[in-house]
Every structure is written in C-alpha cells, then in structure tokens.
Amino acid sequence: MAVPKKRTPSSKKGMRRSHHGRKSMGLSLCPSCKSPALSHKACPTCGTYRGRTVIAVTKKAEKMEEKRKDKARKTGA
Ligand SMILES: [Zn+2]
C-alpha cells in the first residue's frame, strides 16, 4: 500500500480546504409572487412554474397542518 513519505502540514491542509466552503444557492425571484425561489424549479411559496400552477400549495399546507396536529395528538396522549 502506498504510504505518504511526509506528514501533511496544517498549512497545506488549510490551503486544500480553502475550497471546501459552502457556496450560496443562487436564488432568483419568482415572477408571480416575487419571493426567492430556485431557478428551473416550481416556486415553493405560490406553486407556479413558467406562469402555470403546478403545485397546489394550499392543499400541501393543509396536509402539513393535518400531519402536525396528528403528531401533536400522538405525543400528547
Ligand atoms: Zn412564487
């Protein structure tokens, strides 16, 4: 098995890891509701993509609320 001849100094590790930082997601504004959303994806706030409604956001929100209530009921009892 190949073994490194010398230990890697902390400065060299730092140089290598200088590129490991997280990059920003590059959010763009939704044309219909002006909230930040990923480009080429349906808007999570209003559920539209290229002017068409593709996700029923209100239905989704209702479902999430129902789920949360159910969970609270389970933990409470
Ligand atoms: Zn939107």
N, CA, C, O and the ligand as a Tripos MOL2 file, in Angstrom:
@<TRIPOS>MOLECULE
protein
  309   307    78     0     0
PROTEIN
NO_CHARGES

@<TRIPOS>ATOM
      1 N           0.8530   -1.1950    0.0000 N.3       1 MET1
      2 CA          0.0000    0.0000    0.0000 C.3       1 MET1
      3 C           0.8840    1.2390    0.0000 C.2       1 MET1
      4 O           1.8990    1.2850    0.6950 O.2       1 MET1
      5 N           0.4990    2.2300   -0.7720 N.am      2 ALA2
      6 CA          1.2510    3.4810   -0.8450 C.3       2 ALA2
      7 C           1.0890    4.2550    0.4610 C.2       2 ALA2
      8 O          -0.0200    4.4250    0.9670 O.2       2 ALA2
      9 N           2.2120    4.7160    0.9910 N.am      3 VAL3
     10 CA          2.2080    5.4590    2.2600 C.3       3 VAL3
     11 C           2.8720    6.8090    2.0220 C.2       3 VAL3
     12 O           3.9300    6.8680    1.3960 O.2       3 VAL3
     13 N           2.2750    7.8970    2.5080 N.am      4 PRO4
     14 CA          2.9100    9.2150    2.3130 C.3       4 PRO4
     15 C           4.2770    9.2840    3.0050 C.2       4 PRO4
     16 O           4.4440    8.8090    4.1280 O.2       4 PRO4
     17 N           5.2460    9.8850    2.3100 N.am      5 LYS5
     18 CA          6.6140    9.9750    2.8240 C.3       5 LYS5
     19 C           6.7010   10.9690    3.9810 C.2       5 LYS5
     20 O           7.4190   10.7480    4.9560 O.2       5 LYS5
     21 N           5.9460   12.0830    3.8500 N.am      6 LYS6
     22 CA          5.9690   13.1240    4.8820 C.3       6 LYS6
     23 C           4.5480   13.4260    5.3500 C.2       6 LYS6
     24 O           3.5950   13.2840    4.5840 O.2       6 LYS6
     25 N           4.4090   13.8410    6.6010 N.am      7 ARG7
     26 CA          3.0850   14.2400    7.0830 C.3       7 ARG7
     27 C           2.6820   15.5420    6.4020 C.2       7 ARG7
     28 O           3.5320   16.3740    6.0850 O.2       7 ARG7
     29 N           1.3720   15.7140    6.1760 N.am      8 THR8
     30 CA          0.8700   16.9250    5.5360 C.3       8 THR8
     31 C           0.7710   18.0330    6.5810 C.2       8 THR8
     32 O           0.0230   17.8970    7.5490 O.2       8 THR8
     33 N           1.5190   19.1370    6.4020 N.am      9 PRO9
     34 CA          1.4600   20.2190    7.3850 C.3       9 PRO9
     35 C           0.0730   20.8540    7.4400 C.2       9 PRO9
     36 O          -0.6840   20.8130    6.4700 O.2       9 PRO9
     37 N          -0.2430   21.4380    8.5870 N.am     10 SER10
     38 CA         -1.5670   22.0370    8.7620 C.3      10 SER10
     39 C          -1.8030   23.1620    7.7630 C.2      10 SER10
     40 O          -2.9330   23.3900    7.3300 O.2      10 SER10
     41 N          -0.7180   23.8740    7.3930 N.am     11 SER11
     42 CA         -0.8840   24.9700    6.4260 C.3      11 SER11
     43 C          -1.3070   24.4300    5.0600 C.2      11 SER11
     44 O          -2.1320   25.0340    4.3750 O.2      11 SER11
     45 N          -0.7340   23.2820    4.6690 N.am     12 LYS12
     46 CA         -1.0950   22.6720    3.3830 C.3      12 LYS12
     47 C          -2.5420   22.1740    3.4230 C.2      12 LYS12
     48 O          -3.2840   22.2830    2.4470 O.2      12 LYS12
     49 N          -2.9240   21.6170    4.5960 N.am     13 LYS13
     50 CA         -4.3190   21.1740    4.7610 C.3      13 LYS13
     51 C          -5.2470   22.3670    4.6090 C.2      13 LYS13
     52 O          -6.2880   22.2800    3.9570 O.2      13 LYS13
     53 N          -4.8570   23.4910    5.2230 N.am     14 GLY14
     54 CA         -5.6710   24.7050    5.1420 C.3      14 GLY14
     55 C          -5.8090   25.1790    3.7100 C.2      14 GLY14
     56 O          -6.8870   25.5880    3.2800 O.2      14 GLY14
     57 N          -4.6800   25.1180    2.9580 N.am     15 MET15
     58 CA         -4.7060   25.5350    1.5420 C.3      15 MET15
     59 C          -5.6740   24.6640    0.7560 C.2      15 MET15
     60 O          -6.4530   25.1650   -0.0550 O.2      15 MET15
     61 N          -5.6210   23.3380    1.0000 N.am     16 ARG16
     62 CA         -6.5020   22.4090    0.2860 C.3      16 ARG16
     63 C          -7.9590   22.6730    0.6520 C.2      16 ARG16
     64 O          -8.8420   22.6700   -0.2050 O.2      16 ARG16
     65 N          -8.1920   22.9050    1.9570 N.am     17 ARG17
     66 CA         -9.5730   23.0600    2.4310 C.3      17 ARG17
     67 C         -10.1250   24.4660    2.1860 C.2      17 ARG17
     68 O         -11.2820   24.7410    2.5030 O.2      17 ARG17
     69 N          -9.3090   25.3490    1.6270 N.am     18 SER18
     70 CA         -9.8050   26.7010    1.3590 C.3      18 SER18
     71 C         -10.9060   26.6900    0.3130 C.2      18 SER18
     72 O         -11.6570   27.6590    0.1990 O.2      18 SER18
     73 N         -11.0150   25.6060   -0.4550 N.am     19 HIS19
     74 CA        -12.0520   25.4930   -1.4910 C.3      19 HIS19
     75 C         -13.2760   24.7240   -1.0080 C.2      19 HIS19
     76 O         -14.2080   24.4990   -1.7800 O.2      19 HIS19
     77 N         -13.2830   24.3100    0.2820 N.am     20 HIS20
     78 CA        -14.3750   23.4710    0.7760 C.3      20 HIS20
     79 C         -15.5690   24.2690    1.2880 C.2      20 HIS20
     80 O         -16.5600   23.6710    1.7070 O.2      20 HIS20
     81 N         -15.5070   25.5950    1.2670 N.am     21 GLY21
     82 CA        -16.5960   26.4140    1.8100 C.3      21 GLY21
     83 C         -17.8750   26.2410    1.0170 C.2      21 GLY21
     84 O         -17.8400   25.9250   -0.1720 O.2      21 GLY21
     85 N         -19.0030   26.4500    1.6780 N.am     22 ARG22
     86 CA        -20.3010   26.3010    1.0100 C.3      22 ARG22
     87 C         -20.5780   27.5340    0.1630 C.2      22 ARG22
     88 O         -20.3040   28.6650    0.5630 O.2      22 ARG22
     89 N         -21.1210   27.2830   -1.0020 N.am     23 LYS23
     90 CA        -21.4610   28.3720   -1.9230 C.3      23 LYS23
     91 C         -22.9400   28.7290   -1.7310 C.2      23 LYS23
     92 O         -23.7340   27.8950   -1.2960 O.2      23 LYS23
     93 N         -23.2950   29.9490   -2.0540 N.am     24 SER24
     94 CA        -24.6960   30.3520   -1.9670 C.3      24 SER24
     95 C         -25.4940   29.6310   -3.0570 C.2      24 SER24
     96 O         -24.9430   29.2210   -4.0790 O.2      24 SER24
     97 N         -26.7950   29.4850   -2.8210 N.am     25 MET25
     98 CA        -27.6330   28.6630   -3.6980 C.3      25 MET25
     99 C         -27.9860   29.3530   -5.0080 C.2      25 MET25
    100 O         -28.4720   28.6780   -5.9170 O.2      25 MET25
    101 N         -27.7770   30.6160   -5.1550 N.am     26 GLY26
    102 CA        -28.1140   31.3190   -6.3790 C.3      26 GLY26
    103 C         -29.6070   31.3980   -6.6010 C.2      26 GLY26
    104 O         -30.1150   30.9550   -7.6320 O.2      26 GLY26
    105 N         -30.3150   31.9670   -5.6250 N.am     27 LEU27
    106 CA        -31.7650   32.0630   -5.7150 C.3      27 LEU27
    107 C         -32.1690   33.1980   -6.6570 C.2      27 LEU27
    108 O         -31.5180   34.2410   -6.7130 O.2      27 LEU27
    109 N         -33.2480   32.9720   -7.3880 N.am     28 SER28
    110 CA        -33.8160   34.0290   -8.2140 C.3      28 SER28
    111 C         -35.2200   34.3290   -7.6950 C.2      28 SER28
    112 O         -35.7820   33.5460   -6.9280 O.2      28 SER28
    113 N         -35.7820   35.4530   -8.1090 N.am     29 LEU29
    114 CA        -37.1060   35.8400   -7.6270 C.3      29 LEU29
    115 C         -38.1990   35.2190   -8.4910 C.2      29 LEU29
    116 O         -38.0860   35.1710   -9.7160 O.2      29 LEU29
    117 N         -39.2440   34.7510   -7.8450 N.am     30 CYS30
    118 CA        -40.3980   34.2020   -8.5670 C.3      30 CYS30
    119 C         -41.1010   35.3390   -9.3020 C.2      30 CYS30
    120 O         -41.3860   36.3660   -8.6860 O.2      30 CYS30
    121 N         -41.3920   35.1960  -10.5920 N.am     31 PRO31
    122 CA        -42.0280   36.2970  -11.3280 C.3      31 PRO31
    123 C         -43.4610   36.5890  -10.8880 C.2      31 PRO31
    124 O         -43.9520   37.6980  -11.0990 O.2      31 PRO31
    125 N         -44.1390   35.6130  -10.2780 N.am     32 SER32
    126 CA        -45.5430   35.8640   -9.9070 C.3      32 SER32
    127 C         -45.6900   36.3700   -8.4770 C.2      32 SER32
    128 O         -46.5300   37.2350   -8.2300 O.2      32 SER32
    129 N         -44.9000   35.8620   -7.5210 N.am     33 CYS33
    130 CA        -45.0740   36.3140   -6.1340 C.3      33 CYS33
    131 C         -43.8480   37.0390   -5.5940 C.2      33 CYS33
    132 O         -43.8740   37.5200   -4.4610 O.2      33 CYS33
    133 N         -42.7770   37.1290   -6.3740 N.am     34 LYS34
    134 CA        -41.5580   37.8880   -6.0320 C.3      34 LYS34
    135 C         -40.8240   37.3550   -4.8020 C.2      34 LYS34
    136 O         -40.0220   38.0790   -4.2110 O.2      34 LYS34
    137 N         -41.0790   36.1100   -4.4050 N.am     35 SER35
    138 CA        -40.3360   35.5360   -3.2890 C.3      35 SER35
    139 C         -39.1380   34.7640   -3.8470 C.2      35 SER35
    140 O         -39.2010   34.2890   -4.9810 O.2      35 SER35
    141 N         -38.0480   34.6260   -3.0840 N.am     36 PRO36
    142 CA        -36.8830   33.9010   -3.5890 C.3      36 PRO36
    143 C         -37.1950   32.4200   -3.8300 C.2      36 PRO36
    144 O         -37.7850   31.7560   -2.9780 O.2      36 PRO36
    145 N         -36.7950   31.9120   -4.9970 N.am     37 ALA37
    146 CA        -37.0400   30.5170   -5.3560 C.3      37 ALA37
    147 C         -35.8990   30.0280   -6.2350 C.2      37 ALA37
    148 O         -35.2200   30.8280   -6.8790 O.2      37 ALA37
    149 N         -35.6850   28.7150   -6.2630 N.am     38 LEU38
    150 CA        -34.6510   28.1310   -7.1230 C.3      38 LEU38
    151 C         -35.0680   28.2900   -8.5820 C.2      38 LEU38
    152 O         -36.2420   28.1280   -8.9130 O.2      38 LEU38
    153 N         -34.1140   28.6050   -9.4520 N.am     39 SER39
    154 CA        -34.4230   28.7200  -10.8630 C.3      39 SER39
    155 C         -34.6380   27.3320  -11.4560 C.2      39 SER39
    156 O         -34.0510   26.3580  -10.9830 O.2      39 SER39
    157 N         -35.4650   27.2350  -12.4750 N.am     40 HIS40
    158 CA        -35.8300   25.9790  -13.1540 C.3      40 HIS40
    159 C         -36.5910   25.0140  -12.2450 C.2      40 HIS40
    160 O         -36.6710   23.8180  -12.5280 O.2      40 HIS40
    161 N         -37.1530   25.5430  -11.1460 N.am     41 LYS41
    162 CA        -37.9540   24.7250  -10.2270 C.3      41 LYS41
    163 C         -39.2460   25.4830   -9.9120 C.2      41 LYS41
    164 O         -39.2890   26.7100   -9.9920 O.2      41 LYS41
    165 N         -40.2940   24.7410   -9.5530 N.am     42 ALA42
    166 CA        -41.5480   25.3670   -9.1650 C.3      42 ALA42
    167 C         -41.3490   26.1620   -7.8820 C.2      42 ALA42
    168 O         -40.5970   25.7530   -6.9980 O.2      42 ALA42
    169 N         -42.0320   27.3070   -7.7880 N.am     43 CYS43
    170 CA        -41.8990   28.1680   -6.6120 C.3      43 CYS43
    171 C         -42.5620   27.4880   -5.4150 C.2      43 CYS43
    172 O         -43.7270   27.1020   -5.5100 O.2      43 CYS43
    173 N         -41.8480   27.3250   -4.2730 N.am     44 PRO44
    174 CA        -42.4520   26.6680   -3.1150 C.3      44 PRO44
    175 C         -43.5030   27.5320   -2.4120 C.2      44 PRO44
    176 O         -44.3200   27.0170   -1.6470 O.2      44 PRO44
    177 N         -43.4830   28.8510   -2.6710 N.am     45 THR45
    178 CA        -44.4200   29.7500   -1.9940 C.3      45 THR45
    179 C         -45.7820   29.7610   -2.6810 C.2      45 THR45
    180 O         -46.8120   29.6170   -2.0230 O.2      45 THR45
    181 N         -45.7900   29.9350   -4.0200 N.am     46 CYS46
    182 CA        -47.0700   30.0300   -4.7350 C.3      46 CYS46
    183 C         -47.3230   28.8210   -5.6370 C.2      46 CYS46
    184 O         -48.4330   28.6710   -6.1490 O.2      46 CYS46
    185 N         -46.3250   27.9530   -5.8480 N.am     47 GLY47
    186 CA        -46.5280   26.7310   -6.6190 C.3      47 GLY47
    187 C         -46.6360   26.9110   -8.1100 C.2      47 GLY47
    188 O         -47.2160   26.0640   -8.7900 O.2      47 GLY47
    189 N         -46.0920   27.9980   -8.6440 N.am     48 THR48
    190 CA        -46.1770   28.2160  -10.0930 C.3      48 THR48
    191 C         -44.8220   27.9800  -10.7530 C.2      48 THR48
    192 O         -43.7720   28.1730  -10.1400 O.2      48 THR48
    193 N         -44.8690   27.5630  -11.9960 N.am     49 TYR49
    194 CA        -43.6600   27.4510  -12.8070 C.3      49 TYR49
    195 C         -43.9950   27.9180  -14.2150 C.2      49 TYR49
    196 O         -44.9140   27.3850  -14.8380 O.2      49 TYR49
    197 N         -43.2830   28.8810  -14.7160 N.am     50 ARG50
    198 CA        -43.4830   29.4880  -16.0290 C.3      50 ARG50
    199 C         -44.9380   29.9160  -16.2360 C.2      50 ARG50
    200 O         -45.5210   29.6880  -17.2960 O.2      50 ARG50
    201 N         -45.5090   30.5380  -15.2030 N.am     51 GLY51
    202 CA        -46.8530   31.0950  -15.3200 C.3      51 GLY51
    203 C         -47.9800   30.1120  -15.0650 C.2      51 GLY51
    204 O         -49.1420   30.5150  -15.0040 O.2      51 GLY51
    205 N         -47.6620   28.8120  -14.9130 N.am     52 ARG52
    206 CA        -48.7070   27.8210  -14.6680 C.3      52 ARG52
    207 C         -48.6230   27.3320  -13.2280 C.2      52 ARG52
    208 O         -47.5310   27.2330  -12.6680 O.2      52 ARG52
    209 N         -49.7670   27.0260  -12.6250 N.am     53 THR53
    210 CA        -49.7790   26.4540  -11.2760 C.3      53 THR53
    211 C         -49.5120   24.9540  -11.4010 C.2      53 THR53
    212 O         -50.2970   24.2230  -12.0050 O.2      53 THR53
    213 N         -48.4040   24.5090  -10.8290 N.am     54 VAL54
    214 CA        -48.0200   23.0990  -10.9370 C.3      54 VAL54
    215 C         -48.1190   22.3720   -9.5980 C.2      54 VAL54
    216 O         -48.1900   21.1440   -9.5640 O.2      54 VAL54
    217 N         -48.1240   23.1310   -8.4830 N.am     55 ILE55
    218 CA        -48.2670   22.5180   -7.1620 C.3      55 ILE55
    219 C         -49.4150   23.2220   -6.4460 C.2      55 ILE55
    220 O         -49.4650   24.4520   -6.4140 O.2      55 ILE55
    221 N         -50.3360   22.4530   -5.8730 N.am     56 ALA56
    222 CA        -51.3970   23.0400   -5.0670 C.3      56 ALA56
    223 C         -50.8190   23.3270   -3.6930 C.2      56 ALA56
    224 O         -50.8470   22.4720   -2.8080 O.2      56 ALA56
    225 N         -50.2880   24.5460   -3.5140 N.am     57 VAL57
    226 CA        -49.5750   24.8990   -2.2830 C.3      57 VAL57
    227 C         -50.5250   24.9010   -1.0940 C.2      57 VAL57
    228 O         -50.1500   24.4800    0.0000 O.2      57 VAL57
    229 N         -51.7690   25.3790   -1.3030 N.am     58 THR58
    230 CA        -52.7230   25.4590   -0.1890 C.3      58 THR58
    231 C         -53.0770   24.0580    0.3040 C.2      58 THR58
    232 O         -53.1670   23.8160    1.5080 O.2      58 THR58
    233 N         -53.2780   23.1230   -0.6570 N.am     59 LYS59
    234 CA        -53.5830   21.7370   -0.2910 C.3      59 LYS59
    235 C         -52.4290   21.1330    0.4860 C.2      59 LYS59
    236 O         -52.6300   20.4300    1.4760 O.2      59 LYS59
    237 N         -51.1890   21.4200    0.0130 N.am     60 LYS60
    238 CA        -49.9870   20.9040    0.6530 C.3      60 LYS60
    239 C         -49.9030   21.4380    2.0880 C.2      60 LYS60
    240 O         -49.6050   20.6960    3.0230 O.2      60 LYS60
    241 N         -50.1740   22.7500    2.2420 N.am     61 ALA61
    242 CA        -50.1160   23.3890    3.5510 C.3      61 ALA61
    243 C         -51.1460   22.7580    4.4830 C.2      61 ALA61
    244 O         -50.8640   22.5170    5.6570 O.2      61 ALA61
    245 N         -52.3510   22.4890    3.9500 N.am     62 GLU62
    246 CA        -53.4000   21.8520    4.7540 C.3      62 GLU62
    247 C         -52.9550   20.4780    5.2320 C.2      62 GLU62
    248 O         -53.1530   20.1080    6.3900 O.2      62 GLU62
    249 N         -52.3380   19.7160    4.2980 N.am     63 LYS63
    250 CA        -51.8500   18.3820    4.6220 C.3      63 LYS63
    251 C         -50.7930   18.4400    5.7290 C.2      63 LYS63
    252 O         -50.8080   17.6410    6.6650 O.2      63 LYS63
    253 N         -49.8660   19.4160    5.5970 N.am     64 MET64
    254 CA        -48.7880   19.5760    6.5760 C.3      64 MET64
    255 C         -49.3770   19.9020    7.9480 C.2      64 MET64
    256 O         -48.9420   19.3720    8.9700 O.2      64 MET64
    257 N         -50.3900   20.7970    7.9470 N.am     65 GLU65
    258 CA        -51.0450   21.2020    9.1910 C.3      65 GLU65
    259 C         -51.7040   19.9830    9.8470 C.2      65 GLU65
    260 O         -51.6130   19.7850   11.0580 O.2      65 GLU65
    261 N         -52.3660   19.1730    9.0190 N.am     66 GLU66
    262 CA        -53.0420   17.9720    9.4930 C.3      66 GLU66
    263 C         -52.0350   17.0130   10.1370 C.2      66 GLU66
    264 O         -52.2670   16.4570   11.2110 O.2      66 GLU66
    265 N         -50.9100   16.8440    9.4370 N.am     67 LYS67
    266 CA        -49.8470   15.9590    9.9100 C.3      67 LYS67
    267 C         -49.3180   16.4270   11.2680 C.2      67 LYS67
    268 O         -49.1110   15.6350   12.1880 O.2      67 LYS67
    269 N         -49.1020   17.7710   11.3590 N.am     68 ARG68
    270 CA        -48.5590   18.3490   12.5880 C.3      68 ARG68
    271 C         -49.5280   18.1180   13.7480 C.2      68 ARG68
    272 O         -49.1200   17.7620   14.8530 O.2      68 ARG68
    273 N         -50.8170   18.3270   13.4740 N.am     69 LYS69
    274 CA        -51.8390   18.1380   14.5090 C.3      69 LYS69
    275 C         -51.8750   16.6900   14.9870 C.2      69 LYS69
    276 O         -51.9850   16.3990   16.1780 O.2      69 LYS69
    277 N         -51.7750   15.7810   13.9880 N.am     70 ASP70
    278 CA        -51.7910   14.3500   14.2770 C.3      70 ASP70
    279 C         -50.6100   13.9720   15.1600 C.2      70 ASP70
    280 O         -50.7470   13.1980   16.1070 O.2      70 ASP70
    281 N         -49.4570   14.5290   14.8360 N.am     71 LYS71
    282 CA        -48.2290   14.2510   15.5970 C.3      71 LYS71
    283 C         -48.3650   14.7570   17.0270 C.2      71 LYS71
    284 O         -47.9850   14.0780   17.9810 O.2      71 LYS71
    285 N         -48.9230   15.9780   17.1600 N.am     72 ALA72
    286 CA        -49.1110   16.5940   18.4790 C.3      72 ALA72
    287 C         -50.0550   15.7420   19.3190 C.2      72 ALA72
    288 O         -49.8440   15.5540   20.5170 O.2      72 ALA72
    289 N         -51.1190   15.2200   18.6600 N.am     73 ARG73
    290 CA        -52.0880   14.3780   19.3330 C.3      73 ARG73
    291 C         -51.4200   13.1120   19.8680 C.2      73 ARG73
    292 O         -51.6620   12.6900   20.9990 O.2      73 ARG73
    293 N         -50.5760   12.5220   19.0290 N.am     74 LYS74
    294 CA        -49.8900   11.2790   19.3880 C.3      74 LYS74
    295 C         -48.9500   11.4880   20.5660 C.2      74 LYS74
    296 O         -48.9090   10.6700   21.4850 O.2      74 LYS74
    297 N         -48.1880   12.5940   20.5410 N.am     75 THR75
    298 CA        -47.2200   12.8460   21.6040 C.3      75 THR75
    299 C         -47.9150   13.2640   22.8890 C.2      75 THR75
    300 O         -47.4300   12.9790   23.9840 O.2      75 THR75
    301 N         -49.0860   13.9610   22.7540 N.am     76 GLY76
    302 CA        -49.8210   14.4360   23.9180 C.3      76 GLY76
    303 C         -50.4810   13.2960   24.6730 C.2      76 GLY76
    304 O         -50.4870   13.2850   25.9040 O.2      76 GLY76
    305 N         -51.0410   12.3270   23.9370 N.am     77 ALA77
    306 CA        -51.7690   11.2280   24.5760 C.3      77 ALA77
    307 C         -50.8850   10.0650   24.9690 C.2      77 ALA77
    308 O         -51.3720    9.0760   25.5160 O.2      77 ALA77
    309 ZN        -43.9710   32.2660   -6.3820 Zn       78 ZN78
@<TRIPOS>BOND
     1     1     2 1
     2     2     3 1
     3     3     4 2
     4     3     5 am
     5     5     6 1
     6     6     7 1
     7     7     8 2
     8     7     9 am
     9     9    10 1
    10    10    11 1
    11    11    12 2
    12    11    13 am
    13    13    14 1
    14    14    15 1
    15    15    16 2
    16    15    17 am
    17    17    18 1
    18    18    19 1
    19    19    20 2
    20    19    21 am
    21    21    22 1
    22    22    23 1
    23    23    24 2
    24    23    25 am
    25    25    26 1
    26    26    27 1
    27    27    28 2
    28    27    29 am
    29    29    30 1
    30    30    31 1
    31    31    32 2
    32    31    33 am
    33    33    34 1
    34    34    35 1
    35    35    36 2
    36    35    37 am
    37    37    38 1
    38    38    39 1
    39    39    40 2
    40    39    41 am
    41    41    42 1
    42    42    43 1
    43    43    44 2
    44    43    45 am
    45    45    46 1
    46    46    47 1
    47    47    48 2
    48    47    49 am
    49    49    50 1
    50    50    51 1
    51    51    52 2
    52    51    53 am
    53    53    54 1
    54    54    55 1
    55    55    56 2
    56    55    57 am
    57    57    58 1
    58    58    59 1
    59    59    60 2
    60    59    61 am
    61    61    62 1
    62    62    63 1
    63    63    64 2
    64    63    65 am
    65    65    66 1
    66    66    67 1
    67    67    68 2
    68    67    69 am
    69    69    70 1
    70    70    71 1
    71    71    72 2
    72    71    73 am
    73    73    74 1
    74    74    75 1
    75    75    76 2
    76    75    77 am
    77    77    78 1
    78    78    79 1
    79    79    80 2
    80    79    81 am
    81    81    82 1
    82    82    83 1
    83    83    84 2
    84    83    85 am
    85    85    86 1
    86    86    87 1
    87    87    88 2
    88    87    89 am
    89    89    90 1
    90    90    91 1
    91    91    92 2
    92    91    93 am
    93    93    94 1
    94    94    95 1
    95    95    96 2
    96    95    97 am
    97    97    98 1
    98    98    99 1
    99    99   100 2
   100    99   101 am
   101   101   102 1
   102   102   103 1
   103   103   104 2
   104   103   105 am
   105   105   106 1
   106   106   107 1
   107   107   108 2
   108   107   109 am
   109   109   110 1
   110   110   111 1
   111   111   112 2
   112   111   113 am
   113   113   114 1
   114   114   115 1
   115   115   116 2
   116   115   117 am
   117   117   118 1
   118   118   119 1
   119   119   120 2
   120   119   121 am
   121   121   122 1
   122   122   123 1
   123   123   124 2
   124   123   125 am
   125   125   126 1
   126   126   127 1
   127   127   128 2
   128   127   129 am
   129   129   130 1
   130   130   131 1
   131   131   132 2
   132   131   133 am
   133   133   134 1
   134   134   135 1
   135   135   136 2
   136   135   137 am
   137   137   138 1
   138   138   139 1
   139   139   140 2
   140   139   141 am
   141   141   142 1
   142   142   143 1
   143   143   144 2
   144   143   145 am
   145   145   146 1
   146   146   147 1
   147   147   148 2
   148   147   149 am
   149   149   150 1
   150   150   151 1
   151   151   152 2
   152   151   153 am
   153   153   154 1
   154   154   155 1
   155   155   156 2
   156   155   157 am
   157   157   158 1
   158   158   159 1
   159   159   160 2
   160   159   161 am
   161   161   162 1
   162   162   163 1
   163   163   164 2
   164   163   165 am
   165   165   166 1
   166   166   167 1
   167   167   168 2
   168   167   169 am
   169   169   170 1
   170   170   171 1
   171   171   172 2
   172   171   173 am
   173   173   174 1
   174   174   175 1
   175   175   176 2
   176   175   177 am
   177   177   178 1
   178   178   179 1
   179   179   180 2
   180   179   181 am
   181   181   182 1
   182   182   183 1
   183   183   184 2
   184   183   185 am
   185   185   186 1
   186   186   187 1
   187   187   188 2
   188   187   189 am
   189   189   190 1
   190   190   191 1
   191   191   192 2
   192   191   193 am
   193   193   194 1
   194   194   195 1
   195   195   196 2
   196   195   197 am
   197   197   198 1
   198   198   199 1
   199   199   200 2
   200   199   201 am
   201   201   202 1
   202   202   203 1
   203   203   204 2
   204   203   205 am
   205   205   206 1
   206   206   207 1
   207   207   208 2
   208   207   209 am
   209   209   210 1
   210   210   211 1
   211   211   212 2
   212   211   213 am
   213   213   214 1
   214   214   215 1
   215   215   216 2
   216   215   217 am
   217   217   218 1
   218   218   219 1
   219   219   220 2
   220   219   221 am
   221   221   222 1
   222   222   223 1
   223   223   224 2
   224   223   225 am
   225   225   226 1
   226   226   227 1
   227   227   228 2
   228   227   229 am
   229   229   230 1
   230   230   231 1
   231   231   232 2
   232   231   233 am
   233   233   234 1
   234   234   235 1
   235   235   236 2
   236   235   237 am
   237   237   238 1
   238   238   239 1
   239   239   240 2
   240   239   241 am
   241   241   242 1
   242   242   243 1
   243   243   244 2
   244   243   245 am
   245   245   246 1
   246   246   247 1
   247   247   248 2
   248   247   249 am
   249   249   250 1
   250   250   251 1
   251   251   252 2
   252   251   253 am
   253   253   254 1
   254   254   255 1
   255   255   256 2
   256   255   257 am
   257   257   258 1
   258   258   259 1
   259   259   260 2
   260   259   261 am
   261   261   262 1
   262   262   263 1
   263   263   264 2
   264   263   265 am
   265   265   266 1
   266   266   267 1
   267   267   268 2
   268   267   269 am
   269   269   270 1
   270   270   271 1
   271   271   272 2
   272   271   273 am
   273   273   274 1
   274   274   275 1
   275   275   276 2
   276   275   277 am
   277   277   278 1
   278   278   279 1
   279   279   280 2
   280   279   281 am
   281   281   282 1
   282   282   283 1
   283   283   284 2
   284   283   285 am
   285   285   286 1
   286   286   287 1
   287   287   288 2
   288   287   289 am
   289   289   290 1
   290   290   291 1
   291   291   292 2
   292   291   293 am
   293   293   294 1
   294   294   295 1
   295   295   296 2
   296   295   297 am
   297   297   298 1
   298   298   299 1
   299   299   300 2
   300   299   301 am
   301   301   302 1
   302   302   303 1
   303   303   304 2
   304   303   305 am
   305   305   306 1
   306   306   307 1
   307   307   308 2
@<TRIPOS>SUBSTRUCTURE
     1 MET1         2 RESIDUE 1 A MET
     2 ALA2         6 RESIDUE 1 A ALA
     3 VAL3        10 RESIDUE 1 A VAL
     4 PRO4        14 RESIDUE 1 A PRO
     5 LYS5        18 RESIDUE 1 A LYS
     6 LYS6        22 RESIDUE 1 A LYS
     7 ARG7        26 RESIDUE 1 A ARG
     8 THR8        30 RESIDUE 1 A THR
     9 PRO9        34 RESIDUE 1 A PRO
    10 SER10       38 RESIDUE 1 A SER
    11 SER11       42 RESIDUE 1 A SER
    12 LYS12       46 RESIDUE 1 A LYS
    13 LYS13       50 RESIDUE 1 A LYS
    14 GLY14       54 RESIDUE 1 A GLY
    15 MET15       58 RESIDUE 1 A MET
    16 ARG16       62 RESIDUE 1 A ARG
    17 ARG17       66 RESIDUE 1 A ARG
    18 SER18       70 RESIDUE 1 A SER
    19 HIS19       74 RESIDUE 1 A HIS
    20 HIS20       78 RESIDUE 1 A HIS
    21 GLY21       82 RESIDUE 1 A GLY
    22 ARG22       86 RESIDUE 1 A ARG
    23 LYS23       90 RESIDUE 1 A LYS
    24 SER24       94 RESIDUE 1 A SER
    25 MET25       98 RESIDUE 1 A MET
    26 GLY26      102 RESIDUE 1 A GLY
    27 LEU27      106 RESIDUE 1 A LEU
    28 SER28      110 RESIDUE 1 A SER
    29 LEU29      114 RESIDUE 1 A LEU
    30 CYS30      118 RESIDUE 1 A CYS
    31 PRO31      122 RESIDUE 1 A PRO
    32 SER32      126 RESIDUE 1 A SER
    33 CYS33      130 RESIDUE 1 A CYS
    34 LYS34      134 RESIDUE 1 A LYS
    35 SER35      138 RESIDUE 1 A SER
    36 PRO36      142 RESIDUE 1 A PRO
    37 ALA37      146 RESIDUE 1 A ALA
    38 LEU38      150 RESIDUE 1 A LEU
    39 SER39      154 RESIDUE 1 A SER
    40 HIS40      158 RESIDUE 1 A HIS
    41 LYS41      162 RESIDUE 1 A LYS
    42 ALA42      166 RESIDUE 1 A ALA
    43 CYS43      170 RESIDUE 1 A CYS
    44 PRO44      174 RESIDUE 1 A PRO
    45 THR45      178 RESIDUE 1 A THR
    46 CYS46      182 RESIDUE 1 A CYS
    47 GLY47      186 RESIDUE 1 A GLY
    48 THR48      190 RESIDUE 1 A THR
    49 TYR49      194 RESIDUE 1 A TYR
    50 ARG50      198 RESIDUE 1 A ARG
    51 GLY51      202 RESIDUE 1 A GLY
    52 ARG52      206 RESIDUE 1 A ARG
    53 THR53      210 RESIDUE 1 A THR
    54 VAL54      214 RESIDUE 1 A VAL
    55 ILE55      218 RESIDUE 1 A ILE
    56 ALA56      222 RESIDUE 1 A ALA
    57 VAL57      226 RESIDUE 1 A VAL
    58 THR58      230 RESIDUE 1 A THR
    59 LYS59      234 RESIDUE 1 A LYS
    60 LYS60      238 RESIDUE 1 A LYS
    61 ALA61      242 RESIDUE 1 A ALA
    62 GLU62      246 RESIDUE 1 A GLU
    63 LYS63      250 RESIDUE 1 A LYS
    64 MET64      254 RESIDUE 1 A MET
    65 GLU65      258 RESIDUE 1 A GLU
    66 GLU66      262 RESIDUE 1 A GLU
    67 LYS67      266 RESIDUE 1 A LYS
    68 ARG68      270 RESIDUE 1 A ARG
    69 LYS69      274 RESIDUE 1 A LYS
    70 ASP70      278 RESIDUE 1 A ASP
    71 LYS71      282 RESIDUE 1 A LYS
    72 ALA72      286 RESIDUE 1 A ALA
    73 ARG73      290 RESIDUE 1 A ARG
    74 LYS74      294 RESIDUE 1 A LYS
    75 THR75      298 RESIDUE 1 A THR
    76 GLY76      302 RESIDUE 1 A GLY
    77 ALA77      306 RESIDUE 1 A ALA
    78 ZN78       309 GROUP 0 **** ****
